[in-house]
């Protein structure tokens, strides 16, 4: 990157800078003319003694001339304003482009950092630098050349004028400049040093925040929140004191500048006045000089400010760039080059020759040498400190050895671009990153190498592409199809899905994704065909349930004319799912329309009574229970801390007439009643009569639904797919009954059976693939994350898959299954399986034992013993 | 099917004789009505015990699955309790219980049951009494069996 901000600005925006200069130059005469015109109007049109005026060759009378001049003035104001507008917008655009370019360059440099560099630089710092620290640079870009050119020019012109009036006075006027030029840079240097410290300190703050967020679990688990707060407070204090010094210095400079500025008139009046009295200078000249000086103050101030800004920005730029020009950046070609013609197919041989790799000064790999015929499935074991991790990374081409080389089919891996390494080799370790996005995104992540963009006529897209080029950003559309079908081995979209299903099964993630699918939601409007088929499945599930003897009907289906005893009162009343926050079940009691419905149907008083009796029961039952008692968990709607409040409420409300209670109490009671599930709570509070009337209220609610609530409730309708419910809820279309052993399991089996019959299971898995993984995969379990990471590599169909201790987070049964599945899948390819313990070693045809960064022993299948002729097998390479 | 009825049932049980009625009401509230059809398994031998069942209505058979095949050990009826020993002693189910008629039970899950026992150790005493009785019974039957076997083997 360019070492200084000036060179950066000039290199990437000199044309634009010239345009800005030209626009500025153009605006000057306009400005001058708009200052000049009023004088002409006063002196000539109003004050002169002529009666005929010539205006651009046209003869006019006095009035005509006045209006012509005024019209010109207006025109100039408009032109001046328009020029300024254009200039501002243009400068803004230039500044923004430069900022975009700079941020992008930094990001690109980050991508080129060698892996070990990330041990030394925190994510917090990187974010801080790319986002915040370069921000002021944008503002500077627009001013970088215009301010010195324009303000400097103005200043010089005025100086020239003053010198022409009287050289002694002129000298007096500039006599203080040298002092300023001498003193201020000194102060400025101090300010610069402070600015550097501030930049570093703020970066440290960013790092602290990032670290606290990442380690939040341990902060709570170890009760160190006070310590963390103290640390962060301390860092903020550091910023404060640096800022404090900055202010003192900065405003000292300002004070000096102001003082010097006002010292000028003092000198003019004293020296100039003396000269006037002596008769060496006319009064008119002194006044002219004074006026000129007044005009000098502003550009001089601007120049000084520019000087300060320049320094500030220069330091920020240098600070950032220094961090991003890490030693040994990966060559750009490694990231961008296409596969060379001699790219190895990993079909003949893998060879390591005296590979050395150091970490923190220690030789982790120390002369690693071996030769392995490919394809081979090899287990690599070694005690801690034997260099297992580095072994995997070097073999995957992710670490460039300090000396020695790794060759595949005779080609040095580290000469190869990532278009070969990243496609033909797969790598996963004990902890892998899962990207934010869906399961599908992560599965296909390893196939997103180059976009296939339809070069359509979308003007918006074309505009974005053009703009990206102007800032040196890639023109590609991330929303385009990036999937490399050839590498994935797909011929059609169905094929993609089939392959994903296959890989999910292989890594043991299929059942999880199936469950994600059942818990997923679809929009019937977007996928009418799927919704139709799911409705068919629902009919089948319901028919199957209805055919069971009453005692085995584990689901109570939603029926519009029947009260569902296994659902809450609220669900029974709405007979649908709220789409909106306002109508969420927890807040339903507050909703004016719900209250209206209950009032109109005469149920409000009854339900308040139910709520009251429920409150009484709860208070009676739980009165003497300590708040930590597990019985509270049984009561889904009352938390222990709410008990005292409930008790007070019972004291306030008249049991004979709960409707007379105040608004808040009524809402509380109603809310209690709405949460009641008769089949679960068995309190006998909802009589059959009340249930019948609730079903009527349900009808009333639907019939009188105000237009503004239209579409806010997804009503249950056996003939329609309900977008607000999950797929499983749509299929079961009812509530699992309370009091039936293994009901949930039975329902699951039934659903699966029906999906299987209708060939819908894959479609459900397809929906499950859209399950979001969360930031860093946090919405998945640890084992799920790990399996997904392995699946991502398998999807790539690599020629060689390097896996370092990937079974670490898996339970033993899953670990064995995964090993077996991978061994089978890589029968004709290369699988490098690195693990700390020798379990399962016997299942691999090849074995390598590491010790202290070298191959201690290597063994192959009996059939390959012939290779041993060159000494690659059964050879002790250790001391 | 209300909690009041369940409460009456619980109160009749010798096991809960000494438990404070207030607490018993809570127990009734926290437990769940579970229905079994004839032939359905209430609990299976060898599985970990996650709940105890109080039989409210119907009959169930207790079957021990030995090496020689299943042997019916006992029949349970209303007010009998199933599975409290597995919970209290942390051992797997010692036998399989199968509903013989439609069976109405009150399911008390492990945590709820243990919490109640902690507060009312009398329940544990009751169970100990029960265990002692059963042990006595088993020992007596074992003695008889041994005597019978001895008698048989002495015959040439």
Interface residues (C-beta under 8 A of the other chain):
Chain A: X549 X551 X552 X620 X621 X622 X623 X624 X625 X629 X630 X631 X634 X680 X681 X682 X683 X684 X738 X739 X740 X741
Chain B: X1 X2 X3 X4 X6 X22 X25 X26 X29 X30 X32 X33 X34 X35 X36 X37 X40 X42 X102 X107 X111 X112 X115
